[in-house]
Amino acid sequence: MGIIDSFRKKKEASQEEEHTTPPPKGHALAEILNDKTNSHLFGTLLDNDGQESLGKRVATGNLEEDDIELLEEYRKKYSEKVIESETIEKLLTEENVIEIARSQPDFAKIINILGPQKAIRAIRSQLREMCFTDGERFSRIAEPIVEYDSYKNGEYKKTNDKVEKFCKDNNISIKGYLEALDIEDPKEKEEALKKLAGEKQEGWKVWNAITLKTARNLKGLQSAEAEMELSIAELDKYKEAVGDMLYTSVSGNKDMRDAFARELLSESAPAVEPKSGFEGGKKEALGAFDENQFNKDWTEYKKKMNYDGSDDDEKDNLKDLFIDDQKKAYRTKNKGHEGFWTSIFGALFEGKIDDKKDTLK
């Protein structure tokens, strides 16, 4: 590599955070469309904005001049939503949900019934879906989770670090301090703290005499206990708020309850009700048409309805009725398949059946 390329690479590395090309793994549109869940979520974005026409052009491969810009716009929206959801999902760790459950009895019921891992899986999956379908409700759930994490890693951690520094600076054993704080009897606790406050200092030991330094240390230990108590009480409030929101979200929302039930009934149950993605919708629609079966059905239908003995108007009407029956049969066969791409490819399939009317003889 020449000096100019080395210089260029160095400049690019310093600006790495500004680069969005290539996108993160899994965020290229080709990757999104190739994944069942992700393509369903991408389709949800198009559906929310009434972009059925764009969806059809993608499905048929007939892109227009401005579609590249439009698809990149929606790819970015998709990426932003995924990152937003992942940020919250990552905060729902097993350690966190157990702590939250211990502070909120109702949410504890969910953890006790499913276990932490299954509960997390069910909640995470629905949060991802909700981020795309109901941003306001997602924000209501996310807000107390973010506030809890912010406090835990902010003021709560500052208190922890402050107390640890005080102990370290004054050669006070943290293990001994915690053991002293566990003592229930107030007089015994004070004696244990006094002993800690007067422990070995810079190579010499204070025995029973309460020196100025010992008194200062004792006061510092007592103040630290009070500060920790306040921090724990405040953290409990945040945990309770998260637990309230998560319990309400599971018990008061059908999709959440369904995810809960699926996790409850089977170890391998999907956390989200399966919806057809891009490839699934394409396979369902394009794989559904069997021309030989179509022609066979038409032959039987003609015989049953006395097509050959009908006049031209009646024949045209019978063709319409047959086409309608074929579309109804397709809808019945694919009943239960949901999602934007199922709708798009279903419409294309039915259009293909409509086109067959002119071939009926």
Secondary structure by P-SEA (a helix, b strand, c coil): ccaaaaaaaaaaaaacccccccccccccaaaaaacaaaaaaaaaaaaaacaaaaaaaaaacccccaaaaaaaaaaaaaaaaaaaaaaaaaaccaaaaaaaaaacaaaaaaaaaccaaaaaaaaaaaaaaaaaccaaaaaaaaaaaaaaaaaaacaaaaaaaaaaaaaaaacccaaaaaaaaacccaaaaaaaaaaaaacccccccccccccaaaaaaaaaaaaaaaaaaaaaaaaaaaaaaaaaaaaaaaaacaaaaaaaaaaacccccccccccccaaaaaaaaaaaccaaaaaaaaaaaaaaaccccccaaaaaaaaaaaaaaaaaaaaaaacccccaaaaaaaaaaaaaaaaaccccc
